[in-house]
Amino acid sequence: MSKPIITLSGLKLVIMLGMLVIIFAGIKISADIIVPFILALFIAVVLEPLVAMIERCRVPRVLAVSLLIGLIIMIAVILVAYLGTSLNELARTLPQYRSSLIIPLQSVEPLLQRIGISVSVDELVKYIDPTAAMTTISGLLSQLSNTMFSMFLLLLTVVFMLLEVPHLPAKLQHLMHRPLDGMAAIQRGVNAVTHYLVLKTAISLVTGLVVWIMLAAMEVRFAFVWGLLAFALNYIPNIGSVLAAIFPVMQVLVFHGAYDAMMVAVGYLMINMIFGNIIEPRVMGRGLGLSTLVVLLSLIFWGWLLGPVGMLLSVPLTIIVKIALEHSEGGQGIAILLGDKLPATRHSKGGDHPPSHH
């Protein structure tokens, strides 16, 4: 008899890949609904330890959540107001960029001509259009009001999530065939994500403050905006700190010259080395359980699927997927591929050693 063209395992693989394509397409289409929910979920994970700490002081959970959310709203209003003022000032100073760029370009033009690159400064300046940048910033300013409304809905969702936490374990147990194993997996995932997000938020906050202080000490304009940008982009692994340094270095290069720009770049490099390569690994303790390649690929994948929020939350989302695969049938192999450790070698009882001759 001839063997079947498609085996049962091959058919299962095809069906699984088809289901994944359908799921990813559905998530991509409904990203406007899913992204705020995921963001609210992770904010609730970060705030839950603070709520539990306030509860230990014999404060009712409703009051603890209300106090915490009220403090967050007050801080957010102050930050948005200050950010709006800074963006307005940035929009007013943008026309100066065109005239300020001519001097550094003219100093670079002879150097480029010596190495055989012919560049016309006048032609380059024609392509610099501050009007387009002003239009972009004006759009950002108009979106701040919409952002406040979206932030209110987001925090309202966070409030109900935090109030639901005490009743959630009992509800989830009724949905599981093996409640003990399922709750253990969920608890492991929550602990891993909470550990990562809480420490990452604290490190990102300190990083943003240090960047703000450094730029303010060097008399760089809009230091608060660049510090806030450093705080937000520090959540993006590998490339976040690099992206945060691009705009302030360019600004200093245009308005202060190459030497000051180099000093700012060195400052960002030192901050990245101290916080990213020394403090963060020590504070985080054990590794994330993900290989470096997987972290980079997850950044690309979740950024494509969920947009900027997916890039910010790429590591915790991948950690959750890895833990889910470890506790699912047939998913252990994929979880090993995502991990940063080699699988334990299997030895049969005395099987790998040659028989001894007496």
Secondary structure, 3 states (H helix, E strand, C coil): CCCCCCCHHHHHHHHHHHHHHHHHHHHHHCHHHHHHHHHHHHHHHHHHHHHHHHHCCCCCHHHHHHHHHHHHHHHHHHHHHHHHHHHHHHHHHCHHHHHHHHHHHHHHHHHHHHCCCCCCHHHHHHCCCHHHHHHHHHHHHHHHHHHHHHHHHHHHHHHHHHHHHHHHHHHHHCCCCCHHHHHHHHHHHHHHHHHHHHHHHHHHHHHHHHHHHHHHHCCCCCHHHHHHHHHHHCCCCCCHHHHHHHHHHHHHHHHCCHHHHHHHHHHHHHHHHHHHHHHHHHHHCCCCCCCHHHHHHHHHHHHHHHCHHHHHCHHHHHHHHHHHHHCCCCCHHHHHHHCCCCCCCCCCCCCCCCCCCC
